[in-house]
Amino acid sequence: MSKLANTVKKHVDVIKRKDQGELTPPEIVKELDRYIIGQDNAKKSVAIALRNRWRRQNVTDEIREEILPNNIILIGPTGVGKTEIARRLARLAGAPFIKVEASKFTEVGYVGRDVDSMVRDITELSVTMVKAEKATEVQDKARVQAEERILDILIPPPKRTGFQQQKQQQDQNDQQVKAEEEHQTTREKFRERLRAGKLDDRVIEVDVPSDASPMMQVFGPVGVEEMGMNLQDLFGNLMPKKYKKRKMSVSEAKEVLAQEEAQKLIDHEAAVREAIERVENSGIIFIDEIDKVAGEKSKGGGPDVSREGVQRDLLPIVEGSTVQTKYGMVKTDHVLFIASGAFHASKPSDLIPELQGRFPIRVELKSLGEEDFVKILTLPQNALIKQYTALLKTEKIDLEFTESGIREIARIATQVNERVENIGARRLHTILTTLLDDILFNAPDNISEKKITIDDTMVTEKLSEIVTDEDLSRYIL
């Protein structure tokens, strides 16, 4: 069950002290501040959008369907936190979330993904989320049933004699009862040892579902990918499920069989209904690189397949339509769409007017400076310095960054962004990797020091030559 638990933990980053739906906008911003530095305007906008979802659920029925989400466009260079804001927002809400790149879609009739696939993908994700949550709810019962199956393998039940033999020979019946009592006593002893973990290393043979199912793929124009999934489901149901024997330790069998038993205990139809309801009322689709499909028509005069055609296909999905998925029809009327783009070569007004109107809220994210980088390196719970410190801790090495060292890293990141290309906070990854490469390489064997201090002198010595040589910095930093 650990994999299922991890799935739930990944997608539902719950706030323990109160229900996520009751978080006020200031509380939502406070939670986002734990991971994202600055960008207060963007945080405020998404916090209001999330709170409006809770408000919509609590209005009267006659007006509820009329309240549409205010979709948002986040405008700003790469690496300033656009994607992270949307991702963290979805985790706060416990909502299905998917990120897609607008540039991956093509106009209907051309080779490439159709825009409907984003709805199918988020529905698939939502079903996985709900089933994982349902599985954790029946975890205790599933573990008990898995335990019984393991005991059946370790101590097979005694064979029963035929009815005619029992009738003819009473003593055989008595022996049968005695054998079953002895078997039950032995079984309870093994149960105690199993729960105490004393049998975990024993190898047993378990029947598990075979993964060797026939692969099926439908080749054809865009839009038939759903046909391929439905055909595979149809033929998969017609053919009986095959099992194969696999040797594994008892500890591994506990997890494998518990997952299998949990799937039997779940009401799959109810899970699918709940998953679709989540997508329709709380799903968040993040469309990245929206600026890549913005712009004028191609020079030839005809429509640019990668631009205006995609925009016109996106329009009904964002506006609200019904999409066929393998789990049923899914309405997108109340899905929250958050688009983002750098808009270097274009501007939001280059989008077709109809699509512009479906994204009424526009927030510009500012570029990050030296002070922002200092905060990014130290304050968030997932700060890079904390990550590298934890990694080297596994080698029994204490890595320490002085304040001057952190400021020098931030200064260099800002300088390289200004001179080469502004990739925002992602520049910190390349700089820290270059700075620590020798330490990370030699840590397992050759480093005698158990405490390493990174100060401004060390940072300057390691990176100054690369930063000074602009051609070299383009390749390395």
KAZI-V305562 format. One record per helix or strand. SS is the DSSP state (H for helix, E for strand). FROM is the first residue (numbers start at 1). LEN is the number of residues. Records with the same first field share a line. If there is no record, write none. Layout:
SS=FROM-LEN + FROM-LEN
This chain:
H=2-10 + 20-3 + 25-9 + 40-18 + 61-4 + 82-12 + 102-3 + 116-22 + 139-16 + 163-6 + 170-26 + 225-14 + 250-16 + 268-15 + 290-4 + 308-12 + 348-3 + 353-5 + 370-9 + 384-10 + 403-17 + 426-17 + 456-13 + 470-7
E=72-4 + 97-5 + 105-1 + 113-1 + 203-7 + 243-7 + 284-5 + 322-4 + 328-4 + 336-6 + 361-4 + 398-4 + 451-4
